[in-house]
Amino acid sequence: MKKLKVALIGYGNRGCIYGSFILSKKEQFEVVAVVEFLKEKRKKAQKDFSLTDNQVFENADDFFNAKLKVDLLIIASMDQYHYKQAMQALHLDMHILLEKPIALTLQECEDIEALASKKNKAVVICHVLRYSSFYVTIKNAIENKEIGEVVHIAQTENVGYWHQAHSYIRGNWRNKDITGPMILAKCSHDLDILYWLINQPCINVSSYGSLKHFNHENQPREAANRCFECALKESCPFNCFKFYLEFGREWARQLVGDDLSDENITNYLKVSPYGRCVYSCDNNVVDHQVVNMLFQNQVTASLTMNAFSRYCDRTIHIYGTQGEIIGDFENRLITIQPFLKEKKVIDLNQISDDFSGHGGGDRLMFFEFVDYLLTQKWTKGLSFIQDSIMSHKMAFAAEESRLQNGRPIKIK
């Protein structure tokens, strides 16, 4: 059996997930290189895949200059590096599994799409929700006309107050000038799902949103600029110590490595950006946004992204000409309610007990792409860049509309 020669750029959270899939089926893969700029993570990758010193790289340029034979490159680096790395990989005739977002401007996305088509190379975007049993069940119900024709879909992305603080106030995606607008960074999944379910191009978008709360103007007078020295920390829901030392301890692993002791986490938070007051950071992405969309078949959709929720979850409500579907992604419940029939409640917890990685979507997407590369067998879920770019057009249009006070933007 032919082994795919695989390389990974980025061995953080997402890179390690794909790495675990590779390690679970070693007979299918030969890992030939890993790029990771952090020494500790580079050592972990070298150990995980039994790599020589010549197979691990501190930066992507050195990797590409080595001109290794690579069948599949997994790009799991930070968003701002996707464009350059994808273009370099395509010039070297590599297939690519590319973490979302594709790139930080529409022109860059289109450049990657054009080069992939020219070189006849597969670039699949990690829109993994298409593979979750939750959205596959909903897609099947729509295609089977269980609620007639779809008229409107309302999708809600509850980011969670703690997730907003970790990723979009203190963390890597806090500044749109570095990693793009939040509607792209966080919600390209949601926009892709709306496009996938409706199965028609989006032609018009309008949007409103702002950074209403997490700014310097809302910092209490008694608050300090760092949590560890703040007199209000015991009553503040955004206290970093309350999160990383309690229910968010696993999230600290991304920051401090495998030593999750109180002492190690505490010492890190005292000096790192993740110990800052949420009202005293250099964040400029929104904390809430709504997007309204019109599709070519006159179906409408709305997306609400909101930081001010206890839990990090998604909900969806689909309105059809003969019924409706209500879904709760976090609790894995789907209710199909035809107008003239008894409702049907689908509890996905009774069907499977493995919902890790975006409801099980990560693993299914990865191995379907691998199967495609080995057999050229295409499945309807695979999100090739030629298809997935629509969600990015929607995101860029939404941000353009938001910055123009909700002016409708046509998508070409």
C-alpha positions as CSV (number, residue, x, y, z in Angstrom):
1,M,0.0,0.0,0.0
2,K,1.4,3.4,-1.0
3,K,2.2,5.7,1.9
4,L,1.4,9.4,1.6
5,K,4.4,11.6,2.3
6,V,3.1,14.2,4.7
7,A,4.6,17.4,6.1
8,L,3.0,19.7,8.7
9,I,3.5,23.4,9.2
10,G,2.5,24.2,12.8
11,Y,2.4,21.7,15.7
12,G,0.1,23.6,18.0
13,N,-3.5,22.7,18.8
14,R,-4.7,22.0,15.3
15,G,-1.4,20.5,14.1
16,C,-1.4,18.1,17.0
17,I,-4.9,17.0,16.2
18,Y,-4.0,16.1,12.6
19,G,-0.8,14.5,14.0
20,S,-2.8,12.2,16.2
21,F,-4.8,11.1,13.2
22,I,-1.6,10.3,11.3
23,L,-0.3,8.4,14.3
24,S,-3.5,6.4,14.6
25,K,-2.9,4.9,11.1
26,K,0.9,4.9,10.7
27,E,0.6,2.4,7.9
28,Q,-0.9,5.0,5.6
29,F,1.6,7.8,6.2
30,E,5.3,8.8,6.1
31,V,5.9,12.1,7.9
32,V,8.8,13.6,6.2
33,A,9.0,17.0,7.9
34,V,7.5,19.2,10.6
35,V,7.8,23.0,10.8
36,E,7.3,24.6,14.2
37,F,9.0,27.8,15.5
38,L,8.6,26.9,19.2
39,K,11.4,24.7,20.4
40,E,9.4,22.7,22.9
41,K,6.7,21.8,20.3
42,R,9.3,21.1,17.7
43,K,10.9,18.5,20.0
44,K,7.5,17.0,20.7
45,A,6.9,16.6,16.9
46,Q,10.3,15.1,16.4
47,K,9.6,12.5,19.2
48,D,6.1,11.8,18.0
49,F,7.1,11.0,14.4
50,S,10.6,9.7,15.1
51,L,12.2,12.4,12.9
52,T,15.8,13.2,12.4
53,D,17.2,16.7,13.0
54,N,17.2,17.3,9.3
55,Q,13.4,16.7,9.2
56,V,12.4,19.4,11.7
57,F,12.4,23.1,10.7
58,E,12.2,26.3,12.7
59,N,10.7,28.3,9.8
60,A,8.7,27.5,6.7
61,D,11.2,29.1,4.3
62,D,13.9,26.6,5.2
63,F,11.4,23.7,4.7
64,F,10.4,24.9,1.3
65,N,14.0,25.5,0.3
66,A,14.8,21.9,1.1
67,K,12.5,20.9,-1.7
68,L,11.4,17.6,-0.1
69,K,9.1,15.2,-1.9
70,V,5.7,15.9,-0.2
71,D,2.3,14.5,-1.3
72,L,0.3,16.3,1.3
73,L,1.1,19.5,3.2
74,I,-1.0,20.3,6.3
75,I,-0.9,24.0,7.0
76,A,-1.9,24.6,10.6
77,S,0.0,27.8,11.1
78,M,-1.3,31.2,12.2
79,D,-3.8,32.8,9.7
80,Q,-1.4,35.6,8.5
81,Y,1.0,33.0,7.2
82,H,-1.5,30.9,5.1
83,Y,-1.2,32.8,1.9
84,K,2.6,32.7,1.5
85,Q,2.9,29.1,2.6
86,A,0.0,27.9,0.4
87,M,1.5,29.6,-2.6
88,Q,5.0,28.2,-2.0
89,A,3.5,24.7,-1.6
90,L,1.5,24.9,-4.8
91,H,4.6,26.0,-6.7
92,L,6.3,22.8,-5.4
93,D,3.3,20.7,-6.6
94,M,2.0,19.8,-3.1
95,H,-1.6,19.0,-2.3
96,I,-2.7,21.0,0.7
97,L,-5.0,20.6,3.8
98,L,-5.4,24.3,4.8
99,E,-6.8,25.5,8.1
100,K,-9.4,28.2,7.9
101,P,-9.3,31.0,7.0
102,I,-7.8,30.5,3.6
103,A,-6.1,33.9,3.7
104,L,-6.6,37.4,5.1
105,T,-7.9,39.2,1.9
106,L,-10.2,38.1,-0.8
107,Q,-7.5,38.7,-3.5
108,E,-5.1,36.3,-1.6
109,C,-7.9,33.7,-1.5
110,E,-8.5,34.0,-5.2
111,D,-4.8,33.8,-5.9
112,I,-4.5,30.5,-4.1
113,E,-7.6,29.2,-5.8
114,A,-6.3,30.2,-9.3
115,L,-2.9,28.6,-8.7
116,A,-4.4,25.4,-7.3
117,S,-6.5,25.1,-10.4
118,K,-3.6,25.9,-12.7
119,K,-1.4,23.3,-11.1
120,N,-4.2,20.8,-10.8
121,K,-3.6,20.4,-7.1
122,A,-6.2,19.7,-4.4
123,V,-6.5,22.4,-1.7
124,V,-9.1,21.4,0.9
125,I,-10.2,23.9,3.5
126,C,-10.8,22.6,7.0
127,H,-14.5,23.3,7.1
128,V,-15.0,20.3,9.3
129,L,-18.6,21.1,10.4
130,R,-19.7,19.6,7.1
131,Y,-18.6,16.3,8.5
132,S,-20.2,16.5,11.9
133,S,-23.1,14.1,12.4
134,F,-25.2,17.1,13.6
135,Y,-25.0,19.0,10.3
136,V,-25.0,15.9,8.1
137,T,-28.3,14.9,9.7
138,I,-29.8,18.3,9.0
139,K,-28.4,18.3,5.5
140,N,-30.1,14.9,4.8
141,A,-33.4,16.2,6.3
142,I,-33.3,19.2,3.9
143,E,-32.5,17.1,0.9
144,N,-35.2,14.6,1.7
145,K,-37.7,17.6,1.8
146,E,-38.8,16.8,5.3
147,I,-39.8,20.4,5.8
148,G,-40.5,21.3,2.2
149,E,-38.4,24.0,0.6
150,V,-36.0,26.0,2.9
151,V,-37.0,29.7,3.2
152,H,-34.8,31.0,6.0
153,I,-32.0,29.8,8.3
154,A,-31.0,31.4,11.5
155,Q,-27.6,30.3,12.9
156,T,-26.2,31.5,16.2
157,E,-22.5,31.2,17.2
158,N,-22.3,31.7,21.0
159,V,-18.6,32.3,21.4
160,G,-18.6,32.2,25.2
161,Y,-17.3,34.9,27.5
162,W,-14.2,32.9,28.5
163,H,-13.4,31.8,24.9
164,Q,-13.7,35.5,23.8
165,A,-11.3,36.4,26.5
166,H,-8.8,33.7,25.7
167,S,-8.7,34.0,21.9
168,Y,-10.1,37.3,20.9
169,I,-9.1,39.7,23.7
170,R,-5.9,38.4,25.1
171,G,-5.0,35.8,22.5
172,N,-3.8,35.3,18.9
173,W,-7.0,36.5,17.1
174,R,-7.5,39.7,19.1
175,N,-6.3,42.2,16.4
176,K,-7.9,42.3,13.0
177,D,-4.9,44.1,11.5
178,I,-2.8,40.9,12.2
179,T,-5.2,38.0,11.8
180,G,-8.2,39.5,10.0
181,P,-11.7,40.3,11.1
182,M,-13.4,38.0,13.7
183,I,-16.3,37.2,11.4
184,L,-13.6,35.5,9.2
185,A,-11.5,34.0,11.9
186,K,-14.4,32.6,14.0
187,C,-17.4,32.3,11.8
188,S,-16.1,31.0,8.4
189,H,-17.3,27.6,9.7
190,D,-20.8,29.0,10.2
191,L,-20.9,30.9,6.9
192,D,-19.8,27.7,5.1
193,I,-22.5,25.7,6.7
194,L,-25.2,28.1,5.7
195,Y,-23.9,28.0,2.1
196,W,-23.6,24.2,2.2
197,L,-27.1,23.7,3.5
198,I,-28.7,26.2,1.1
199,N,-26.6,25.0,-1.8
200,Q,-26.8,28.2,-3.7
201,P,-24.4,31.1,-4.1
202,C,-24.8,34.1,-1.7
203,I,-25.4,37.3,-3.7
204,N,-26.0,40.0,-1.1
205,V,-24.8,40.6,2.5
206,S,-25.4,43.3,5.2
207,S,-23.9,43.4,8.7
208,Y,-23.7,45.3,11.9
209,G,-21.4,44.8,14.9
210,S,-18.8,46.5,17.1
211,L,-16.4,46.2,20.0
212,K,-19.0,47.4,22.5
213,H,-17.7,46.2,25.8
214,F,-14.1,45.0,25.9
215,N,-12.4,48.3,25.7
216,H,-10.5,50.8,27.9
217,E,-13.6,53.0,28.5
218,N,-15.3,50.1,30.3
219,Q,-12.4,49.3,32.7
220,P,-13.5,49.9,36.3
221,R,-11.6,52.6,38.1
222,E,-10.4,50.2,40.8
223,A,-9.2,47.6,38.3
224,A,-5.5,46.9,37.6
225,N,-4.0,46.2,34.2
226,R,-3.1,42.7,35.2
227,C,-5.4,40.2,37.0
228,F,-2.9,39.1,39.6
229,E,-2.7,42.6,41.1
230,C,-6.3,43.5,40.7
231,A,-8.5,44.2,43.7
232,L,-11.6,43.2,41.8
233,K,-10.4,39.8,40.5
234,E,-12.5,37.7,42.9
235,S,-15.7,39.1,41.5
236,C,-14.7,39.4,37.9
237,P,-15.8,36.7,35.5
238,F,-12.9,37.5,33.2
239,N,-10.3,36.8,35.9
240,C,-7.6,34.7,34.1
241,F,-6.7,32.8,37.2
242,K,-10.3,31.7,37.8
243,F,-10.3,30.3,34.2
244,Y,-6.9,28.7,33.7
245,L,-6.7,27.3,37.2
246,E,-10.2,25.9,37.2
247,F,-12.4,24.8,34.4
248,G,-10.1,26.1,31.7
249,R,-7.0,24.4,32.8
250,E,-6.7,22.3,29.6
251,W,-6.7,25.6,27.6
252,A,-3.6,26.5,29.5
253,R,-1.8,23.6,27.9
254,Q,-1.6,25.6,24.6
255,L,0.3,28.3,26.6
256,V,2.5,26.6,29.1
257,G,2.9,23.1,27.7
258,D,2.2,19.9,29.7
259,D,3.1,21.2,33.1
260,L,-0.3,22.2,34.3
261,S,0.6,22.8,37.9
262,D,-0.8,25.8,39.7
263,E,2.7,27.2,40.2
264,N,3.6,27.0,36.5
265,I,0.3,28.4,35.2
266,T,0.4,31.2,37.8
267,N,3.9,32.3,37.0
268,Y,3.1,32.3,33.3
269,L,0.0,34.5,33.8
270,K,1.8,37.0,35.9
271,V,4.0,38.1,33.0
272,S,2.2,36.9,29.8
273,P,-0.4,38.7,27.6
274,Y,-2.9,36.1,28.9
275,G,-2.7,37.7,32.3
276,R,-3.9,41.1,31.2
277,C,-7.2,42.8,32.2
278,V,-9.7,42.3,29.4
279,Y,-10.3,46.0,29.4
280,S,-6.7,46.8,29.0
281,C,-5.6,44.9,25.9
282,D,-4.7,45.8,22.4
283,N,-7.8,44.0,21.0
284,N,-9.8,45.6,18.2
285,V,-12.0,42.8,16.9
286,V,-15.8,42.9,17.5
287,D,-17.5,41.3,20.5
288,H,-20.8,40.9,18.7
289,Q,-22.0,40.9,15.1
290,V,-25.0,40.1,13.0
291,V,-25.0,39.2,9.3
292,N,-27.9,39.0,7.0
293,M,-27.6,37.1,3.7
294,L,-29.6,36.7,0.5
295,F,-28.9,33.7,-1.7
296,Q,-29.5,33.2,-5.4
297,N,-32.6,31.2,-4.9
298,Q,-34.1,34.0,-2.7
299,V,-33.5,32.0,0.5
300,T,-32.4,34.3,3.3
301,A,-30.2,33.5,6.3
302,S,-28.9,35.3,9.4
303,L,-25.9,34.7,11.6
304,T,-25.5,36.1,15.1
305,M,-22.0,36.0,16.6
306,N,-21.9,36.9,20.3
307,A,-19.3,36.9,23.0
308,F,-21.8,37.3,25.9
309,S,-22.8,33.7,26.6
310,R,-22.0,31.3,29.4
311,Y,-21.3,28.4,27.0
312,C,-19.5,28.1,23.7
313,D,-22.1,26.6,21.4
314,R,-24.0,26.8,18.1
315,T,-27.8,26.7,17.5
316,I,-29.7,26.6,14.2
317,H,-33.3,27.2,13.2
318,I,-34.4,26.3,9.7
319,Y,-37.7,27.5,8.4
320,G,-39.3,25.5,5.5
321,T,-42.5,25.7,3.5
322,Q,-43.8,22.6,5.3
323,G,-42.1,22.6,8.7
324,E,-39.0,23.6,10.6
325,I,-35.8,22.2,12.1
326,I,-34.3,23.3,15.4
327,G,-30.8,22.1,16.3
328,D,-28.6,22.4,19.4
329,F,-25.0,21.5,18.4
330,E,-23.6,21.4,21.9
331,N,-26.3,19.1,23.3
332,R,-26.5,17.2,20.0
333,L,-30.3,17.5,19.7
334,I,-32.2,18.0,16.5
335,T,-36.0,18.5,16.3
336,I,-37.7,18.1,13.0
337,Q,-41.2,19.6,13.2
338,P,-43.4,19.2,10.0
339,F,-46.6,21.3,10.1
340,L,-48.9,18.3,9.7
341,K,-47.0,15.5,11.3
342,E,-45.7,14.5,14.7
343,K,-42.3,16.1,15.5
344,K,-39.2,13.9,15.4
345,V,-36.5,14.4,18.0
346,I,-33.1,13.1,17.1
347,D,-30.7,12.6,20.0
348,L,-27.3,12.1,18.5
349,N,-25.9,11.0,21.9
350,Q,-27.8,7.8,21.4
351,I,-26.1,7.1,18.1
352,S,-22.4,7.8,18.9
353,D,-20.3,8.6,21.9
354,D,-17.4,10.2,20.0
355,F,-18.1,13.9,19.3
356,S,-14.5,15.1,19.8
357,G,-13.1,17.6,17.3
358,H,-16.0,19.6,16.0
359,G,-18.6,17.0,16.6
360,G,-16.5,14.3,15.1
361,G,-16.0,16.3,11.9
362,D,-12.2,16.7,12.2
363,R,-11.3,13.0,11.8
364,L,-13.9,12.3,9.1
365,M,-12.8,15.2,7.0
366,F,-9.1,14.3,7.3
367,F,-9.5,10.7,6.3
368,E,-11.9,11.5,3.4
369,F,-9.3,13.8,2.0
370,V,-6.6,11.2,2.4
371,D,-8.9,8.7,0.7
372,Y,-9.4,11.2,-2.2
373,L,-5.7,11.6,-2.7
374,L,-5.2,7.8,-2.8
375,T,-8.2,6.9,-4.9
376,Q,-9.5,10.1,-6.5
377,K,-12.9,9.2,-5.0
378,W,-14.8,12.4,-4.4
379,T,-17.4,12.9,-1.6
380,K,-20.0,15.7,-1.4
381,G,-18.6,17.0,1.9
382,L,-15.1,17.7,0.8
383,S,-14.6,21.5,0.9
384,F,-12.2,22.1,-2.0
385,I,-11.1,25.7,-2.2
386,Q,-13.1,26.3,-5.4
387,D,-16.2,25.7,-3.3
388,S,-15.1,27.0,0.1
389,I,-14.1,30.4,-1.1
390,M,-17.8,31.4,-1.1
391,S,-17.8,31.5,2.7
392,H,-14.8,33.8,2.6
393,K,-16.5,36.1,0.1
394,M,-19.4,36.2,2.5
395,A,-17.1,37.0,5.4
396,F,-15.3,39.8,3.6
397,A,-18.6,41.3,2.4
398,A,-19.9,41.2,5.9
399,E,-16.9,43.0,7.3
400,E,-17.1,45.6,4.5
401,S,-20.8,46.2,5.3
402,R,-20.2,46.4,9.0
403,L,-17.5,49.1,8.4
404,Q,-20.0,51.0,6.3
405,N,-22.8,51.0,8.9
406,G,-24.7,48.0,7.4
407,R,-24.7,49.0,3.7
408,P,-25.6,46.0,1.6
409,I,-22.7,44.5,-0.3
410,K,-23.2,42.5,-3.5
411,I,-21.0,39.4,-3.9
412,K,-19.6,38.9,-7.4
